[in-house]
Amino acid sequence: MEIAIGVIGGLGLFLYGMNLMGAGLQKSAGEKLKRLIEVLTSNRFMAVLVGGAVTMVIQSSSATTVMMVGFVNAGLMNLRQAVGVLMGANIGTTVTAQLIAFKLSDVAPLIIGIGVAMWLFASKKKTKDIAEILIGFGILFIGMDTMSGALKPLSKSEAFKSLLSGLDNPVVGILVGFGITTILQSSSASIGLLLAISSQGLLTIEMALPILFGDNIGTTTTAMLSSIGASRAAKQAAFMHLLFNLIGTIIFMVVLRKPVQTLVYNISPNSVERQIANAHTFFNLINVVIQFPFAGLLVKAAETFIKGGKEEEQLLKYIDDRILETPSVAVGQASKEVLRMGKMVLENLDRSLESFYKKDEKLTQEVFENERRINELEAEITKFLVNLGGLTLTNKEHKTVTTLFHAINDIERIGDHADNIAEQTQYRIDNNLWFSEGAIDELKLMFDKTLDLYKNTLTAFKLADMNLAKEVIIREDEIDRLEKKYRASHIERLNAQECQPSSGIVYLDIISNLERVGDHSSNMAQYIIDALEEESA
């Protein structure tokens, strides 16, 4: 029982330290991480580099592959890009094992002490992020030391040694590695446990290699599970990861096991831990080198094995809950989704105005249908932002999430006003209402100015342009003046019986809705200004 408590506690510290270090690295490299994701192109070699870099930052190949499934599911990444990312993720995850094998347990308390001192006395957020990395790094090694210490009595246990002797069977070793990683949902944690056992002289490199291969297969289960309920392409991406690691394991078990075993032994003859860490690195590097030229065949195999009928268009394009694995990237994707929603509302507003000019009932029905879709999108984005707001974010990212909450509320309200205009248009069509030439001219002018104002608001949002945001606020006053002026002039036309009373109600309701669109555009512009001023303060 004492051994189990020590191992569980040490493993807990190890996982906590790794997550804390990863969170600190993400916050410290947040903007760079987002730029890394954005450089993904059809260049597969670049995708490998990005996958490796991202995994080294977030300290989890599972998180990278789950994020990759999310990107594929959202349509932001195709399978040919995804295969490069998963190859890079396999290389990036070996960094953790290399760090662990350095045996820094003796200096871990000092590293934690330095990190805590930086955290307590630093005023800059960047310094606190670095402190978090150091604290996580130190806790990781204390966890390793705790596991190793707890396992020490087993080095004298003949029963445990007899149990481990079963690992001389490579198939059993692979199954054990697969099972441990599937349970822990972290290949780094399972390799950490493997290193802790080997540090007590309980494992040789011959016994460890099959377990290590099984670890690499087991890490694919996270992405496989995350693809449940996702699009066909996302399932294919997860399957490619499984296929890639499975093929690599077969190649190594049949052909390369002995050469790699000899190589790592010659490099570090006196350290099994270093041998395991190096074998892990060589396995993934060589696996990528061998399979990289045949990446297209992996894509074809995934498309052949995972088939399905025609899929419906995805409601969400840029966000997916799987992307929450990397909060700094998720913030950028959420901004893109909010902007996409804003453009959908812009199109619907334009369509509602066009339906009024043309008295087109088909267009009004399109407005109603699109408004339902916009409301669904708003609900999904809100849910995503709530989940995102509860994750580890920098102050800047927290403020961005708050701004996005405000923005989607105003965008949704503008969508409601487009829907209201379409309803008034339908009423006009149903009752065959007519308007004077003067009323139509006034509506056209106010339509154009309001539409232009909202377009500028979205541009200011996209570009984070403070000057354009300030211009929106100034120009919104013109919309207010027009609404008051046209309301008065239309009442004069009604008194002069130049328009039908029913037409007058429709006219006044439409200019009121346009004025409210201007107000919400101004609100959004103010959020942009506030966010940019806080950022520069």
C-alpha positions in Angstrom: 0.0 0.0 0.0 2.9 2.4 0.9 4.4 1.8 -2.6 1.0 2.4 -4.3 0.5 5.7 -2.4 4.0 6.8 -3.3 3.6 6.0 -7.0 0.2 7.6 -7.2 1.3 10.7 -5.4 4.5 11.0 -7.4 2.6 10.5 -10.7 0.1 13.1 -9.6 3.0 15.6 -8.9 4.6 14.7 -12.2 1.3 15.3 -14.2 0.6 18.5 -12.3 4.1 19.8 -12.8 4.0 19.0 -16.5 0.6 20.7 -16.9 1.8 23.7 -14.9 4.9 24.0 -17.0 2.9 23.6 -20.2 0.4 26.3 -19.1 3.3 28.7 -18.3 4.9 28.0 -21.7 1.6 28.6 -23.5 1.0 31.9 -21.8 4.6 33.0 -22.4 4.5 32.0 -26.0 0.8 32.6 -26.7 1.1 35.1 -29.6 4.0 33.1 -31.1 1.9 29.9 -30.8 -1.0 31.5 -32.6 1.3 32.6 -35.4 2.8 29.1 -35.6 -0.7 27.7 -36.2 -1.4 30.4 -38.8 1.6 29.5 -40.9 0.2 26.0 -41.6 0.0 25.6 -45.4 -0.1 22.7 -47.8 3.7 22.5 -47.2 3.9 19.2 -45.3 7.4 19.8 -44.1 6.3 23.1 -42.5 3.4 21.2 -40.9 5.9 18.8 -39.3 7.9 21.7 -37.8 4.8 23.4 -36.5 3.5 20.1 -35.0 6.8 19.6 -33.2 7.1 23.2 -32.0 3.5 23.3 -30.7 4.0 20.0 -28.8 7.2 21.2 -27.2 5.4 24.3 -26.0 2.2 22.7 -24.7 4.2 19.6 -23.4 1.6 17.1 -24.8 1.4 15.3 -28.1 -2.1 14.1 -27.1 -3.2 17.8 -26.7 -1.7 18.6 -30.1 -3.4 15.7 -31.9 -6.7 16.5 -30.2 -6.3 20.1 -31.3 -5.5 18.8 -34.8 -8.7 16.8 -34.9 -10.5 20.0 -33.8 -9.0 22.0 -36.7 -9.9 19.3 -39.2 -13.4 19.0 -37.8 -13.8 22.8 -38.2 -12.5 22.7 -41.7 -9.4 24.8 -41.0 -6.9 22.0 -41.8 -7.1 19.3 -44.4 -5.8 15.8 -44.0 -2.5 16.5 -45.9 -1.7 19.2 -43.4 -2.8 17.1 -40.5 -0.5 14.2 -41.3 2.5 16.5 -41.1 1.3 17.9 -37.7 0.8 14.5 -36.2 4.3 13.5 -37.3 5.8 16.7 -35.8 3.8 16.0 -32.6 5.5 12.7 -32.2 8.9 14.3 -32.4 8.0 17.2 -30.1 6.8 14.8 -27.3 10.3 13.3 -27.0 11.6 16.5 -25.5 9.8 15.7 -22.2 11.4 12.3 -21.9 14.8 13.8 -22.6 14.3 16.4 -19.8 13.2 13.7 -17.3 16.3 11.6 -18.1 18.6 14.4 -17.0 17.8 13.5 -13.3 17.5 17.0 -11.9 15.7 15.9 -8.7 18.6 17.2 -6.5 18.2 20.8 -7.8 14.4 20.6 -8.2 13.7 22.3 -4.8 16.1 25.1 -5.8 14.3 25.6 -9.1 10.9 25.7 -7.3 12.4 28.2 -4.8 13.6 30.5 -7.6 10.3 30.2 -9.4 8.3 31.0 -6.2 10.5 34.0 -5.4 10.0 35.3 -9.0 6.2 34.8 -8.6 6.0 36.6 -5.3 8.2 39.6 -6.1 7.7 40.1 -9.9 5.3 42.7 -11.1 5.4 41.9 -14.8 3.1 39.2 -16.1 5.7 37.8 -18.4 8.0 37.2 -15.4 5.2 35.4 -13.6 4.7 33.2 -16.6 8.4 32.3 -16.6 8.1 31.6 -12.8 5.2 29.3 -13.5 7.4 27.3 -16.0 10.1 27.0 -13.4 7.7 25.9 -10.6 6.1 23.3 -12.9 9.5 22.1 -14.0 10.7 21.6 -10.4 7.5 19.8 -9.3 7.8 17.5 -12.3 11.2 16.3 -11.1 10.0 16.0 -7.5 7.2 13.8 -8.8 9.7 11.7 -10.6 11.9 11.4 -7.5 8.8 10.5 -5.4 7.9 7.7 -7.8 11.5 6.4 -7.9 11.7 6.4 -4.1 8.4 4.6 -3.7 9.5 1.9 -6.2 12.8 1.3 -4.4 11.6 -1.6 -2.2 10.5 -3.4 -5.4 14.2 -3.7 -6.5 14.5 -6.3 -3.7 11.2 -8.1 -4.5 11.7 -11.4 -6.2 8.0 -11.6 -6.9 8.0 -8.2 -8.7 11.1 -9.2 -10.7 9.4 -12.4 -11.7 6.4 -10.4 -12.8 8.6 -8.1 -14.9 10.3 -11.1 -16.5 7.1 -11.6 -18.5 8.0 -8.4 -20.3 10.7 -10.2 -22.1 7.8 -11.1 -24.5 7.7 -8.2 -26.9 3.9 -8.6 -27.5 3.2 -8.4 -23.8 5.5 -5.4 -23.5 3.6 -3.6 -26.3 0.2 -4.4 -24.7 1.4 -3.2 -21.3 2.7 0.1 -22.7 -0.5 0.6 -24.7 -2.7 -0.1 -21.6 -0.8 2.3 -19.3 -0.8 5.2 -21.8 -4.5 4.6 -22.6 -5.4 4.7 -18.9 -3.2 7.8 -18.1 -4.0 9.5 -21.4 -0.4 10.8 -21.5 2.6 9.1 -23.2 4.9 11.5 -21.2 3.4 10.2 -17.9 3.7 6.6 -18.9 7.3 7.1 -20.1 8.0 8.9 -16.8 6.7 5.9 -14.9 8.9 3.7 -17.1 11.9 5.8 -16.3 11.1 5.6 -12.6 11.0 1.8 -12.7 14.2 1.6 -14.7 16.0 3.9 -12.3 15.7 1.1 -9.7 17.4 -1.4 -11.9 14.2 -3.3 -12.6 14.1 -2.9 -16.4 16.7 -3.3 -19.1 16.5 -1.5 -22.4 15.5 -4.8 -24.1 12.4 -5.0 -21.8 11.7 -1.3 -22.1 11.6 -1.0 -25.9 8.4 -2.9 -26.5 6.7 -1.0 -23.7 7.9 2.3 -25.2 6.4 1.2 -28.6 3.1 0.4 -26.9 3.2 3.9 -25.3 3.4 5.4 -28.8 0.4 3.4 -29.9 -1.6 4.1 -26.7 -1.2 7.9 -27.1 -3.3 7.7 -30.2 -6.4 6.7 -28.2 -6.9 10.2 -27.0 -7.3 11.6 -30.5 -9.5 8.6 -31.4 -11.8 9.2 -28.5 -12.0 12.9 -29.3 -13.0 12.2 -32.8 -16.2 10.5 -31.7 -19.1 12.6 -32.9 -16.8 14.7 -35.1 -16.9 15.0 -38.9 -15.7 12.2 -41.2 -12.4 14.1 -41.9 -11.7 14.4 -38.2 -12.2 10.7 -37.7 -9.8 10.1 -40.7 -7.2 12.4 -39.0 -7.3 10.5 -35.8 -7.1 7.2 -37.7 -4.0 8.4 -39.5 -2.3 9.0 -36.2 -3.1 5.4 -35.1 -2.0 4.0 -38.4 1.3 6.1 -38.4 2.3 4.8 -35.0 1.2 1.3 -35.6 3.2 1.0 -38.8 6.2 2.6 -37.0 5.9 0.0 -34.3 5.8 -2.9 -36.8 8.9 -1.5 -38.6 10.8 -1.2 -35.4 9.8 -4.6 -34.0 10.6 -6.5 -37.2 13.6 -4.6 -38.6 15.0 -1.7 -36.4 14.7 -2.9 -32.8 18.1 -4.5 -32.5 20.0 -1.7 -34.3 18.4 1.1 -32.2 18.9 -1.0 -29.1 22.6 -1.3 -29.8 22.9 2.4 -30.8 21.3 3.8 -27.6 23.3 1.3 -25.4 26.6 2.5 -27.0 25.7 6.1 -26.5 24.8 5.7 -22.8 26.0 2.3 -21.6 25.7 3.2 -17.9 22.2 4.7 -17.8 19.0 2.8 -18.7 17.0 6.0 -18.3 19.1 7.8 -20.9 18.8 4.8 -23.1 15.0 4.8 -22.9 14.8 8.6 -23.6 17.1 8.3 -26.6 15.3 5.2 -27.9 12.0 7.2 -27.6 13.6 10.1 -29.6 15.1 7.8 -32.3 11.9 5.8 -32.7 9.9 9.0 -33.5 12.5 10.7 -35.6 13.3 7.6 -37.7 9.5 6.8 -38.0 8.9 10.3 -39.4 11.9 10.0 -41.8 10.7 6.6 -43.1 7.0 7.5 -43.5 7.2 11.2 -44.5 7.7 10.4 -48.2 4.6 8.1 -48.0 2.4 10.6 -46.2 0.0 10.7 -49.1 -0.6 7.0 -48.8 -1.5 7.5 -45.1 -4.1 10.0 -46.2 -5.5 7.6 -48.9 -5.6 4.8 -46.4 -7.6 6.9 -43.9 -10.0 8.0 -46.6 -10.4 4.3 -47.7 -11.0 2.9 -44.2 -13.1 5.7 -42.8 -16.0 6.4 -45.2 -19.4 7.9 -44.9 -22.2 9.7 -46.8 -22.3 13.4 -47.6 -22.0 15.5 -44.4 -24.0 18.6 -43.5 -22.3 21.9 -43.5 -20.8 22.6 -40.1 -22.4 25.4 -38.0 -19.0 26.4 -36.6 -16.1 27.0 -38.8 -13.2 28.2 -36.6 -13.9 26.8 -33.2 -14.2 23.3 -31.8 -14.1 22.2 -28.1 -11.0 20.1 -28.9 -9.1 23.4 -29.6 -9.6 24.3 -25.9 -6.6 22.0 -25.3 -4.6 25.0 -26.3 -6.3 28.1 -24.8 -4.0 30.7 -26.5 -4.9 29.3 -29.9 -8.6 29.0 -28.9 -8.8 32.7 -28.2 -7.6 33.6 -31.7 -10.0 31.1 -33.2 -12.9 32.5 -31.2 -12.2 36.0 -32.5 -12.4 34.6 -36.1 -15.7 32.8 -35.3 -17.2 36.0 -33.9 -16.0 38.0 -36.9 -17.6 35.3 -39.1 -20.9 35.7 -37.2 -20.6 39.4 -37.7 -20.2 38.9 -41.5 -23.3 36.6 -41.6 -25.3 39.3 -39.9 -24.0 41.9 -42.3 -25.2 39.7 -45.2 -28.5 39.2 -43.6 -28.9 43.0 -43.0 -28.1 43.7 -46.6 -30.5 41.0 -47.7 -33.3 42.4 -45.5 -32.8 45.9 -47.1 -32.8 44.4 -50.6 -36.0 42.5 -49.9 -37.6 45.8 -49.0 -36.5 47.6 -52.2 -37.6 44.6 -54.4 -40.6 43.6 -52.4 -39.1 40.0 -52.7 -40.9 37.5 -50.4 -38.2 34.9 -51.2 -35.5 37.1 -49.7 -37.5 37.8 -46.5 -37.8 34.0 -46.0 -34.0 33.7 -46.4 -33.6 36.4 -43.8 -35.8 34.5 -41.3 -34.0 31.2 -42.0 -30.5 32.8 -41.7 -31.5 34.5 -38.4 -32.3 31.1 -36.9 -28.9 29.9 -37.9 -27.3 33.1 -36.5 -29.0 32.5 -33.2 -27.8 28.9 -33.1 -24.2 30.1 -33.8 -24.4 32.8 -31.1 -25.4 30.1 -28.6 -22.5 27.9 -29.6 -20.0 30.7 -29.5 -21.2 31.8 -26.1 -20.9 28.2 -24.7 -17.3 28.0 -26.1 -16.4 31.4 -24.6 -17.7 30.3 -21.2 -15.5 27.2 -21.3 -12.6 29.2 -22.6 -12.9 31.8 -19.8 -12.5 29.1 -17.2 -9.1 28.0 -18.6 -5.6 29.4 -17.8 -5.2 32.6 -19.8 -3.1 35.7 -19.8 -4.6 39.0 -18.7 -4.7 40.1 -22.3 -6.5 36.9 -23.4 -9.0 37.3 -20.5 -9.8 40.8 -21.7 -10.2 39.5 -25.3 -12.7 36.9 -24.2 -14.7 39.6 -22.3 -14.7 41.8 -25.4 -15.9 38.9 -27.5 -18.8 38.3 -25.0 -19.9 41.9 -25.5 -19.4 41.8 -29.3 -21.5 38.7 -29.9 -24.3 40.2 -27.9 -24.3 43.4 -30.1 -23.9 41.4 -33.3 -26.9 39.2 -32.3 -29.0 42.2 -31.6 -28.1 43.7 -35.1 -29.3 40.4 -36.5 -32.6 40.8 -34.7 -33.0 44.2 -36.2 -32.4 42.7 -39.7 -35.1 40.2 -38.9 -37.4 43.0 -37.8 -36.9 44.8 -41.1 -37.7 41.6 -43.0 -40.9 41.3 -40.9 -41.9 44.8 -41.9 -41.1 44.0 -45.5 -43.3 41.0 -45.4 -46.1 43.1 -43.9 -45.6 45.6 -46.8 -45.9 42.8 -49.3 -48.9 41.1 -47.7 -50.8 44.4 -47.5 -49.6 45.9 -50.8 -48.4 49.1 -49.2 -46.9 51.9 -51.2 -44.4 54.7 -50.3 -43.8 58.1 -51.7 -40.7 58.7 -53.7 -39.3 61.0 -50.9 -39.7 58.2 -48.3 -37.9 55.7 -50.5 -35.0 58.1 -51.1 -34.7 58.7 -47.4 -34.7 55.0 -46.6 -32.1 54.3 -49.2 -29.8 57.0 -47.8 -30.2 55.7 -44.2 -29.8 52.1 -45.3 -26.5 52.9 -47.1 -25.0 54.9 -44.2 -26.1 52.2 -41.6 -24.7 49.4 -43.7 -21.5 51.2 -44.3 -21.1 52.0 -40.5 -21.5 48.4 -39.6 -19.0 47.3 -42.3 -16.5 49.7 -40.8 -17.2 48.3 -37.3 -16.4 44.8 -38.5 -13.2 46.0 -40.2 -12.1 47.8 -37.0 -12.8 44.6 -35.1 -10.8 42.5 -37.5 -7.8 44.8 -37.8 -7.9 46.1 -34.2 -8.0 49.6 -35.7 -8.6 52.3 -33.0 -8.8 55.2 -35.5 -11.5 53.4 -37.5 -13.4 52.5 -34.3 -13.3 56.2 -33.2 -14.6 57.1 -36.7 -17.5 54.7 -36.3 -18.6 56.4 -33.0 -18.5 59.8 -34.6 -20.4 58.7 -37.7 -23.0 57.0 -35.5 -24.2 60.5 -34.4 -25.1 61.1 -38.1 -27.4 58.1 -38.1 -29.1 59.4 -34.9 -29.7 62.8 -36.6 -31.0 61.2 -39.7 -33.5 59.2 -37.7 -34.9 62.3 -35.9 -35.0 64.3 -39.2 -36.7 61.6 -41.2 -39.2 60.8 -38.4 -40.3 64.5 -38.5 -40.4 64.7 -42.3 -42.4 61.5 -42.5 -45.0 62.8 -40.1 -45.3 65.8 -42.3 -46.0 63.6 -45.3 -48.6 61.6 -43.4 -50.3 64.9 -42.4 -50.2 65.9 -46.1 -51.7 62.5 -47.0 -48.7 61.7 -49.3 -48.3 58.3 -47.7 -50.7 55.6 -46.3 -51.0 55.5 -42.5 -50.0 51.8 -42.6 -46.9 52.7 -44.7 -46.0 55.3 -42.1 -45.9 52.7 -39.3 -43.6 50.5 -41.4 -41.4 53.4 -42.3 -41.0 54.6 -38.7 -40.3 51.1 -37.5 -37.6 50.5 -40.1 -35.7 53.8 -39.4 -35.9 53.0 -35.7 -34.3 49.6 -36.4 -31.6 51.2 -38.4 -30.9 53.6 -35.7 -30.5 50.8 -33.2 -28.1 49.0 -35.6 -26.0 52.2 -35.4 -26.1 52.1 -31.6 -24.9 48.5 -31.5 -22.2 49.3 -34.0 -21.1 52.2 -31.8 -21.1 49.8 -28.7 -18.8 47.4 -30.5 -16.4 50.2 -31.6 -16.2 51.3 -28.0 -15.3 47.8 -26.8 -12.5 47.8 -29.4 -11.2 51.2 -28.2 -11.3 50.1 -24.5 -9.5 46.9 -25.2 -6.7 48.6 -27.2 -6.3 51.3 -24.6 -5.9 48.8 -21.8 -3.4 46.8 -23.9 -1.3 49.9 -24.5 -1.5 51.1 -20.9 
